Amino acid sequence: MNSVLLQVCKELIDDAKTGSADLVFKGICLEILAHANHVLSDKEYMVLVEYTTKRMQEKHLISIDAME
């Protein structure tokens, strides 16, 4: 069950990355991590923290075509 929750958390982070500005994305990540801490095991939570950290460090790419 927890592996499913971990995957869902990762998908939420990915969706937030593609659908929001950088500052908003970071706020969403903090909210996800705060809630995930209550439902994931310590090991899975640390995996999610590492994943989130990597996603936060990625540059936010905006497609010119998407803006038209």
matplotlib code that plots the C-alpha trace (Angstrom):
import matplotlib.pyplot as plt

x = [0.0, 2.7, 4.5, 1.3, 1.2, 4.8, 4.1, 1.1, 3.1, 5.8, 3.0, 1.6, 5.1, 5.6, 2.2, 3.0, 6.3, 4.7, 1.7, 2.9, 5.5, 8.7, 7.7, 4.3, 5.8, 8.1, 5.1, 3.2, 6.1, 6.3, 2.6, 3.0, 6.0, 4.2, 1.3, 3.4, 5.3, 2.2, 1.4, 4.7, 7.3, 10.5, 12.4, 9.8, 9.6, 13.3, 13.0, 10.3, 12.4, 15.3, 13.0, 11.5, 14.9, 16.0, 12.8, 13.2, 16.8, 15.7, 15.3, 11.8, 11.4, 8.6, 7.7, 7.1, 4.4, 2.6, 2.3, 0.5]
y = [0.0, 2.5, 1.9, 3.0, 6.1, 6.9, 6.7, 8.9, 11.5, 11.4, 11.9, 14.8, 16.4, 15.8, 17.3, 20.4, 20.8, 20.9, 22.9, 25.8, 28.5, 27.7, 29.4, 27.8, 24.5, 24.6, 25.5, 22.6, 20.3, 21.4, 20.7, 17.2, 16.4, 17.6, 15.2, 12.4, 12.3, 11.0, 8.1, 6.8, 4.8, 6.6, 4.9, 5.8, 9.4, 9.8, 8.5, 11.0, 13.8, 12.9, 12.8, 16.1, 17.7, 16.6, 17.9, 21.2, 21.6, 21.0, 24.1, 25.0, 24.7, 26.6, 25.7, 28.7, 26.7, 26.2, 30.0, 30.6]
z = [0.0, 0.9, -2.4, -4.1, -1.9, -2.7, -6.4, -6.1, -4.2, -7.0, -9.6, -7.7, -7.6, -11.4, -12.1, -10.0, -11.8, -15.2, -14.2, -12.0, -11.6, -9.7, -6.4, -6.4, -7.2, -4.2, -2.0, -3.3, -2.7, 0.9, 1.4, -0.2, 2.0, 5.1, 4.4, 3.1, 6.4, 8.1, 5.6, 4.3, 6.2, 7.1, 4.3, 1.7, 3.0, 2.5, -1.0, -1.7, -0.1, -2.4, -5.4, -4.6, -4.1, -7.5, -9.1, -7.3, -8.6, -12.2, -14.3, -15.2, -19.0, -20.7, -24.3, -26.5, -28.3, -25.0, -24.5, -27.8]

ax = plt.figure().add_subplot(projection="3d")
ax.plot(x, y, z, "-o")
ax.set_aspect("equal")
plt.show()
